[in-house]
């Protein structure tokens, strides 16, 4: 259902996100939100505020950038948005490093390939999947797992995925169908460090 830009602005301005968070995997709301914890200095959520929406999107440009303290051993995959500084409700999340590659593909049962013209992925990239609105993902793929792209079978227009780097390809059966994928580039911390967030954009799309 298409919405006019003014209506999108109204919906975006109603978002109550006031704090940003970091997560070590895909958050499962109310089950395991995988939020970073610990460290010295300790990790805490950071206050943010969005500019007013205009033309169907709203942005937050932080000057200076918001910096999170991240404990040694943590690998950050996602930034989250909460309504409160502690506990509260997780409202949204998006990949750290902007998720610079995403696209639409079709899962092929006979070859276990994700067919997507010019997908832009490379072997060992990390990707997530979701199904079209109102539809489920093909069997053996789910939206709470971060997969590895395999070197086996990768071409400009096709790729396979595995649960592990260089592992067995996911057997896509018996439900072929359309999928949406997004690359996730994590930030790994061998020692205590900081992760900075200097801008973000929320946008409603059909």
ROKEMAR-644889 format. One record per residue (C-alpha): residue number from 1; x, y, z. Coordinates in steps of 0.05 Angstrom, whole numbers. Example, Ala and Ser with C-alpha at 12.3 -4.5 7.8 and 13.67 -1.06 7.14 Angstrom:
// residues 2
1 246 -90 156
2 273 -21 143
//
This chain:
// residues 206
1 0 0 0
2 33 65 -22
3 32 125 26
4 40 198 9
5 104 231 36
6 64 272 86
7 33 210 116
8 101 176 120
9 127 238 157
10 70 231 208
11 86 158 220
12 161 170 226
13 151 228 275
14 110 181 319
15 169 135 330
16 189 138 403
17 262 114 396
18 305 155 443
19 365 110 456
20 413 71 411
21 441 3 430
22 490 -49 404
23 475 -123 392
24 518 -185 381
25 469 -218 334
26 399 -210 305
27 354 -189 363
28 296 -235 379
29 248 -187 413
30 224 -214 480
31 267 -277 473
32 340 -259 466
33 355 -188 445
34 430 -202 446
35 449 -133 473
36 522 -121 489
37 538 -119 564
38 597 -112 610
39 665 -81 600
40 706 -29 637
41 683 24 626
42 616 -11 620
43 573 -11 558
44 509 31 563
45 457 54 513
46 465 124 485
47 413 179 479
48 394 201 409
49 342 248 378
50 316 250 307
51 304 311 265
52 233 322 241
53 213 278 182
54 210 309 113
55 194 275 47
56 183 207 79
57 249 200 117
58 281 228 180
59 354 230 198
60 399 235 259
61 467 267 248
62 506 264 313
63 557 319 325
64 600 297 358
65 588 224 344
66 557 179 397
67 611 131 423
68 595 64 457
69 644 29 503
70 649 -44 479
71 679 -100 522
72 736 -145 498
73 711 -206 461
74 647 -175 435
75 628 -177 361
76 576 -124 343
77 529 -140 286
78 470 -92 297
79 450 -24 323
80 383 -22 359
81 334 32 378
82 299 32 446
83 248 77 480
84 284 74 548
85 356 76 573
86 347 9 609
87 298 -48 596
88 242 -16 554
89 221 -39 485
90 266 -54 426
91 234 -16 369
92 280 -28 309
93 349 -52 290
94 396 -47 230
95 465 -74 212
96 527 -39 237
97 568 -11 180
98 504 6 143
99 491 -61 110
100 520 -36 45
101 495 -94 1
102 423 -118 -2
103 377 -146 -54
104 323 -193 -76
105 334 -265 -99
106 299 -330 -112
107 316 -395 -75
108 327 -453 -123
109 308 -521 -94
110 347 -564 -143
111 414 -526 -136
112 408 -494 -67
113 428 -429 -100
114 401 -360 -85
115 392 -330 -154
116 400 -254 -155
117 428 -216 -214
118 490 -176 -195
119 483 -191 -121
120 549 -159 -102
121 568 -210 -49
122 635 -246 -40
123 655 -312 -8
124 654 -309 68
125 609 -248 70
126 556 -252 124
127 483 -246 103
128 413 -248 133
129 347 -266 100
130 274 -247 106
131 213 -266 67
132 165 -220 29
133 111 -188 71
134 59 -240 90
135 102 -299 66
136 151 -346 99
137 222 -360 80
138 240 -424 42
139 251 -484 86
140 317 -487 124
141 327 -411 120
142 305 -367 178
143 307 -293 196
144 344 -300 262
145 408 -331 233
146 468 -296 202
147 495 -340 146
148 562 -345 110
149 566 -338 34
150 603 -398 4
151 658 -398 -48
152 627 -460 -77
153 577 -441 -131
154 585 -366 -126
155 579 -327 -191
156 559 -256 -208
157 486 -277 -205
158 483 -336 -157
159 507 -356 -87
160 499 -409 -34
161 500 -400 41
162 522 -441 101
163 518 -438 177
164 594 -437 180
165 651 -409 139
166 666 -459 84
167 614 -508 112
168 559 -548 80
169 509 -510 37
170 440 -500 66
171 392 -550 34
172 336 -506 8
173 276 -552 6
174 219 -560 -5
175 194 -488 -9
176 227 -447 -64
177 210 -374 -67
178 231 -302 -65
179 278 -277 -10
180 306 -211 12
181 379 -212 34
182 425 -162 68
183 500 -163 80
184 523 -153 151
185 594 -131 165
186 609 -141 240
187 657 -103 284
188 699 -150 327
189 734 -126 390
190 794 -166 413
191 805 -115 468
192 762 -63 503
193 746 -8 452
194 695 41 426
195 645 41 369
196 620 108 342
197 553 123 310
198 554 188 272
199 490 185 230
200 429 144 215
201 368 149 171
202 298 120 180
203 257 113 117
204 190 81 101
205 188 43 36
206 132 5 1
//
